[in-house]
Amino acid sequence: MEQSPEEQWNGLQKTVEEIRRETARVIVGQEAVVEQMLAALLCKGHCLLVGVPGLAKTLLVSTLGKVLGLNFHRIQFTPDLMPTDIVGSEILQGSAEGARHFEFVPGPVFTNLLLADEINRTPPKTQAALLEAMQEKQVTVAGTTRSLEEPFIVYATQNPVEHEGTYPLPEAQLDRFFFQINIDYPSAAEEEEVLRRTCGPVPPTAEARLDAARVKELQLAVTEVPVPDDVYKLIVKLVQSTRPENPDAPEMVKKYVACGAGPRAGQCLLAASRAMALLRGRTSVSPAEVKAVLHPVLRHRLMPNYTATGEGVSMEKVIDSLM
């Protein structure tokens, strides 16, 4: 028997609550980070996770993959990493009869959730191989194109402090990331709870609550969340306000921004607002959801000018001025 729209909506909310509850068994605090990671995943968007070592970035991604029933691979990016170490390569194999043939050995990119650890530590050629897979959802090796399994989401990490021996991502490549999520230190109470949970004889683990097919259903449901006309107008106004050449841009934008966000930022704002509305149990998108995703969508898409760098003004303050 086909479910009514109300029953379908209640089922979605029950699923979202199960994901939150199961993730919280392993991850202490970081509710906003988990919510943003989920929102990006439901929008098929890749994330750049920025935080100092030891803030459980790997645990966050692996736990999310386990709860959602998705395959998870991790790549530690190093200066000697080659593109074939990511996408795979063809290996010459020999049979018992003496015949030889090439056989494709898939790389770790053939998964559902891929953690690209310290993506800025590998040369641009290797970065480009991963970014091509992120954009096209396919890889080409030896003239043969192979599609990646859906869903396919990349969570890449960067250390915001240590820059020696790194290869910063160009602005055009940063724009390919749906979100930049900044992970901060936990509070004193949360850090105490981390010690209690992780230093015992049996650390907590999460269990699968969904599978790949169910995740794809959630991704489809996000695209059906209604968006009022005034929210469309708000998103367009916000994106255009990030451009210093716009006469209506805030003074902070005109003073501190060299290059504003492009149309892709508006697409990401709209999709992320829909996902946030679904995660928060709202039946349509409101300005509150737009505001909730404004920072992760824009913080890596605004290019500071020399004045901002000299005065130590972050793009976070500039984004605050937009609302």
N, C-alpha and C positions, 0 to 999 in steps of 0.2 A: 504494500500500500504506500502510495506516494505521500511524503510528509508535507504539511502545510508550511508556508513561509515562517510562521511563528515557531513551529517545532524545529525547523532547520536552524533558525537563529539561536534558539535555546541550546541546540546541540553544539553549535559553534562556540558558544560561551562556556559550555561545560568542558569542551576540549581545551580551550585557552586556559581555564582554571587548572585543569590537570597538568598542563605543561608548566605553569608557574609553580604549582605545588611540588611537582617532582624535581624541578630544577633547584628549588630552595632547599631540598634535602642535602644538596652537595655545596651549593654556592651560598655563602653568607653575605647578606646585604646585596649591594649592586643591583637593586631592583630596576633603576632607570637604565642601566647598561644592558641588562637582560631584555628589558622591554624594547630597547632600540635594536638589539641584535635580532630579536624575533620579528620586529616590524620590517627590517631590511630583508630577512629571509622570506617573509610572506610576499614581498615585492620583487623577489628574485634579484635582489641587489647585493653587491659585494661591499664589504666593510673594511676600513682601515682602522685598526685598534692601536691607539697610542697610549703608552704607559710605561713606567719604569719596570725593570725586572722584578718578579716575585708577586705580581698582583693577580695571579691565577688566570692569565689570558688563555693559556693552553687548556686549562681545566674548564674554563667557560665554554670554549668551542667544543671540546670533546663531550662535555656533559650535555650540551644542547643537541649534539648529534645523537647521543645515546637515547635521550628522552624522545626525540623525533623518529627514532628507528632508522637513522641514515648512516651510510658508510662514512668513515672519517679517516683522513690521512694528514700527516704533518710533514712539512719540508723545512729543514733548517737551512736557511739561505746563507751561503758563504761566498767569499770572493772567487773560489775555484769551481763553483757550481755551473754546469753547462745546461743549455736548453734541453738536450736529450735526457738529462737527469730529471726533468719535469714532465715532458710529454711522452717520453719513451723512445725506443730506437729499434731498428731491424737488426737481428743477430743472425749470422750465418750458421745454419744447423746442418748436420750430416746424418744420414740414415745408415742402417746396418748394411744396405746394399752399396753404399759409397756415394749415393746421390746427395747433392747439396742444394739447399734452398734457404731463402731468407724468411725469418719468422719475426713478426712484430711482438715486441715485449712492451706492454703498456707501462707508462710511468705513473707516478702517484697522482697526477692530475685526473685520472679516471676514477673519480669518487663522487660523493655527494657534497660533503663538507671538506674543504681543503684549508688547512692552516699554513700560511706562508710566513714562517717565523723570521722576523727581521729582514723584510723584503728589501730594505735599502742597503744591505750588506753585499748584494750580488751585482755584477756589472749590468749595464743597460741592456745588453743583448739578451741576457737571461730573464731580466725583468720583462722585456718585450714579449718573450715567448709565453709567459704566464698571462700577461695582459691581453694578448691575442686570444688565448683560450677563454678568458673572462668575457670578452666582448662578443666573440663569434660562437661560443659554446661548441667549438670543434677544434681539432688540431690536424695539421697536415705533416706527415712524415713520409719521405721518399716518394712524394707525388701522390700519396693516397690520403684522402681526407676522412677522418673518423670523428663521429659525433660524440659528445660527452653525455653522460647519463644525466637525466633530469630527476630531481632538482640538482643544480650545480651552483654552489655558493663558495666564494673565496673570502676568508677572513685573514687579512695580512696585518702583521704587527710591526711597529716601529718603536724604538727607544727614543724618547724626546730629549734625552740628556747627552748621550754619547754620540758624537758625529765623526770621530776619527775613523778613517778607513771605510766610509760609507759612500753610496752613490744615490743622492737624493732623487726622488721621483720628479720628473718635470711636471709643470702645471697641467699640461694636456693629458698626462697619464693619471694624475691625481683626480681629474674630473671624471674619470671612468668609475671611480668608487662612489657608490650610492651614499654611504655615510662615512664620516670620520668620527669615531667614538673615542672620547678621552676617558681613560679609566684612572680614577683618583685613589688615594689611600683610604682604607676603611676607617670608620670611627673607632674609638677606644673599645666600646662595647662589642662592635663587630669583630675587632681583632682578637678580643678575649674569646669570643665564641669560635673563631677559627682555630685557636689553640686547643680548645676543648674537643672540637670535632675531629681534628686531623692528627692529634698526638696520642690518640687512644689505640688500643690493639686492633680495632677494625674500623678504618675510615668509612664514612658513609658513601654509598653508591646510588646511582639513579637507575631506573628501569625504563624500558621502552614503553611509551604510551601511544605512539602513532607508527606509521610506516611511510614510505615514499609516496604511495598512492594517496594517502590521506593528506600529506603535506601539500601535494599538488591541488587537492580539492580546496584547501584553505587558501592557497595562492589565487585560485580562481574566484573564491568568495570575496576576496579583498577588492577585486576589480568591479564588483557589483555593488559596493557600498555607495549610496547616493551622495552627490556633492552639490550643494546649493550654488546658485549663480554668484552670490556675493563672495563665496569662498574662492571661486575661480578668479574673480576680480582682485581679491586680496592677494592671492599668490602672484598674479602678474605684477601687481603694484610693488610687492616686496622684492621680487627679482629685479625689476627695473630700477628700484631704489638703490641697488647695490652698485650701479654704474655711475662713476663720478661725472661723466659727461651729461647725465640727466639733470636738467634744471631743478627738478623736484626732489633730488636726492638729499638726504640729511647732510648737515654740515660736516659731520664726522666722516662720512663717505667721501665727500669732495676733498677733505683735507688729508685723509690717511689711506685711501684705496687707489692703487694704480690701475687695476683691472677688475671689473665686477663679474658677476655670475652670468652664464649664458642660458639659453633656453632649456638645456638639460636640467638645470637646477629647478626650474619650474615643474618639469615632469617628475622629478624626484620628490619635490614638496607635495605634489598632489597625490602620488602613489603612497608616500609615507604617511600622509594625513589619513588616508583611507585605512591603512593597516593599523594605525594608532587608534582610530575610531573603533575598529573591530576588536582590538585587544582590550579596550576600555569599556566595551559593551554599549557603545553609542550606535544608533541606527542610521546616522548620517554624520557627515564631517562638519565640524564647527571650527571657528577661529582658534579655539583652545588647542585642537590637535595640530593645527598649522604651527602655532607657537611652540608646541612641544618638540617638533622636529626641525625647527629653524636652524638651530646651532649645528647639529650633526650634518645637515645638508649643505650649509653654507661655509662652515669654518675652513674647509680645504679648497674652496672655490674662489675666495677673495684673495687677491694678491696685494700685500701691503706695499706702500711706496717707501721712499727713503725717509720721509718725515716720520712715518709710523715706526720704522726701525730705529731711527735716532732717538725718538722720544719714548720708546718702549711701549707703544700702544698696541695691544693685541687685537686681532680681528674679532675676538669674543665681545669686546666693548663696542666695536662698530656694529656687530649684529644686534646687540642690545638696543642700540639707538634706532633700529629699523621699526620696532614695534611701537 
